[in-house]
Amino acid sequence: MIKRYIIDVIPKVFHFKKPAGTSRGVYTERRSWFVRIQDGSSPCREGWGECAPLPGLSCDDVPEYENLLLAACREVEENGVFDAEKWKRCPSIVFGLETAIQHLERGHYGLWDTPFSRGEQGIRINGLIWMGDYESMYRQIRDKVDAGYRCVKLKIGAIDFEQELNLLRFVRQQFSAKDIELRVDANGAFSSDEALEKLKRLSDFDLHSIEQPIKSGQWDVMRQLTDVSPLDIALDEELIGWHHRKDKEQLLEVIKPKYLILKPSLHGGFSGCKEWIDIAEQRKIGWWITSALESNVGLNAIAQWCATWNPIVPQGLGTGLLFTDNVPMPLEIRKDALWYVAD
């Protein structure tokens, strides 16, 4: 018997508390589409998911996005199932509908049965330091350390590189690598001819890793960097737009990164990210899971799924507190961990 679903699509624009700076520009607003799915035989039961492609980055950031989302929802209503494989070229749609269906089936926002969903255990996260001038970035670092974070991730590539080095030098004068783990994310800001020299200079500060030092699509250059870089390289944007297993396998075989940064909204929803993890672990490539500026609805879903993997290293799940008009969710940060406050 075909399940009968009723799905509504609800657009929403969120507003950042502070402008969020990256090497690709500054965000002041964030647009999302919520999907609400109801059980046709029991309309009081419903599930919510968030579809939020990142402008200028997501492979499904297209003018006809809302029409695609509506078409995917209509298919679920007609067929009673969601065909993630068919819609894998629209990862944020896959993520939103996977979330909504799981929420409907589970009956509450603790989407899987884990110590995290039961409120027994938190997920360690990194503190995120947004790009800005030297003083603002230092204040952010100081605030994160004072709050109890032991892993801090800095967005770099937007201000003068020498100033960024000075900031890292100052941090290391105050805190050793045993005290604070430092990750940096260039978002592809380095040119291919300057990247290696910058990586060498960054490596002086006992950094854990760097995400996406050069723009995606330069496989040969990236492979050369991973071969000789004194700093471990993680891929993020490089993973966007690859939907077939053989293509994912080829990418990792060519580049051979140390880590993958997985974002369900960008990298195939839960099902697509699981495939990336399977392929990475076969090659002894590390990984961690990160949100992508979703509201608390998306952040909670990612955290709930992340918890099913029993993560040990800090994850990138601290972005749900960015908006002035966020959706209430039983999430809170205690020191350097995200907790779900179970009922």
Buried (B, 14 or more C-beta within 10 A) or exposed (E): EEBEBBBEBEEBEBEBEBEBBBBBEBBEEBEBBBBBBBBBEEEEBBBBBBBBBBEEBBBBEEEEBEEBBBEBBEBBBEEEEBEBEEBBEBBBBBBBBBBBBBBBEBEEBBBEEBEBBEBEBBBBBBBBBBBBEBEBBBEBBEEBBEEEBBBBBBBBBBBEBEEBBEBBEBBBEEBEEEEBBBBBBBBBBBEBEEBBEBBEBBBEBBBBBBBBBBBBEBEEBBBBBBEEBEBBBBBBBBBBBBBEEEEBBEBBEEBBBBBBBBBBBBBBBBBBBBBBBEBBEEEEBBBBBBBBBBBBBBBBBBBBBBBBBEBEEBBBBBBBEBBEEBBEBBBEBEEBBBBBEEE
